[in-house]
Amino acid sequence: MDCKMEKSKIQMLYDACNYVFSQEELPNFQQIQWLKNILNTFEAVDVGIDEFRSDGSPGSGEVMNSNGLISGQGVSEITYIHIYECDQFSMGIFCFPAGRAFPLHDHPGMTVLSKLLYGSVYIKAYDWVRGETCSPRINGLAGTAIDGIFNAPCEPSVLFPRSGGNIHSFTALTPCAILDVLSPPYSDDLGRPSTYFLDFPVPSLPGYAWLEERKVKLPCDLVVKGAPYLGPPLDVPDDDLC
């Protein structure tokens, strides 16, 4: 009797994203919910991370622990694990040591799904007050969409180009990791640059802030290191490899 090998979770996520984001029309509610449901099944080990052990650290050059996984507790700097990217979407993981923050930044024209794999994180997020311009904004009034602490396990979050908290920041309260799906990916050439902001609360308008682009594109105190993806391999078409 022939038995097909069960797909890994990351393969199921790739297949679903490839279907949803390769269409000409924007994803509908049912499709976004489908992706959320898949993301909601993920644990750190499903993408090659041991959230409990501290031996080995991407920051020290000892990427793998004795189990052959990324040591979640041993990450000493914000670390990005690249999984996959094509023109339609990208998948990757940010690992944070306790106390580190990723500053306020936007996702112009993008849909983003995020799953907190482990740990606790404080998120502050804004959406622009609606205006007539369709181009990426660098200054203006924004309303608070999210302002709170999230503890794993929790449901995946979704942000859209104009809602859900498109401009957000993260502060790790404990070691934590976030699995992200971005569609489409950042692209300076295609008008989707990553812009960093400073926020200034407006005393007369509770829940609102004035956002200004940082003079320096990358904050000088922001250090993001890379680490290899050590989870199950992806089966993708040869012409879809990046």
C-alpha positions, 0 to 999 in steps of 0.5 A, a space after each residue: 500500500 502506497 503512503 504519501 509523505 505528509 507535507 510539512 507545515 512550512 510546505 503547506 504555508 508555501 503552497 497556500 501563499 503561492 496559490 493566494 498571492 499569485 492571483 491577479 485579484 486581491 485575496 478575499 476574506 476566506 483566503 486570508 482566513 485560510 492562511 491564518 488557520 495554517 499559520 496558527 498551527 505553527 510552533 517554533 520547532 516547525 521552522 527549525 527553532 528550539 525555543 527552550 535551549 540556550 546553547 549556540 547563538 547566531 550572534 556568536 557564530 554557533 548557529 546550531 545547538 546540539 539538536 541541530 536547531 537555532 537556539 531561541 534563548 541564545 539569540 543575542 541580537 535581533 536575528 532574521 531567518 530568511 525562508 523564501 522570497 519571490 515577486 509575490 510574497 516572502 516568508 521569514 522569521 525574526 528572533 528577538 532577545 529580551 529587551 530588544 526593539 524593532 523600531 516603527 516601520 511601514 509596509 507600503 501596499 502590502 498585506 502581512 500575516 504574522 505568528 508569534 511563535 513563542 515569548 512575549 512582545 509589546 506591539 505599537 501600531 498605527 494606520 494613517 488617517 485617510 488622505 487622497 494620496 496613494 503614494 507611500 507617506 512619510 509624514 502625517 497624522 495616524 491613529 493607534 490600531 494596536 497598543 498592547 502586549 501579546 503572549 504566545 500562544 495567540 492567534 496570527 495577526 493580519 495587517 493590510 495596506 490601509 488598516 490593521 496597523 500597517 505601521 508598527 514596532 516591536 519590543 521583546 519583553 522575553 526572548 521571542 520569535 515572529 514568523 512573517 508572510 509579506 505580500 508583496 515583498 519590500 522593493 525599492 525599485 517597485 515603490 515599496 521601500 521600508 520607511 522608519 518613523 518617529 511618533 509624537 502623540 497629540 495631546 489634544 487627540 487621544 489615540 493619535 500621533 504625528 508620524 515623521 520619517 527618520 532622517 537616517 533610513 536605518 536607526 543607528 542602534 538597529 542591528 539585525 543579523 542573519 541566520 540560516 533556515 534549519 527547518 524542513 526544506 521547501 519543494 518549489 519549482 526550479 524557476 521559482 527559486 531565489 
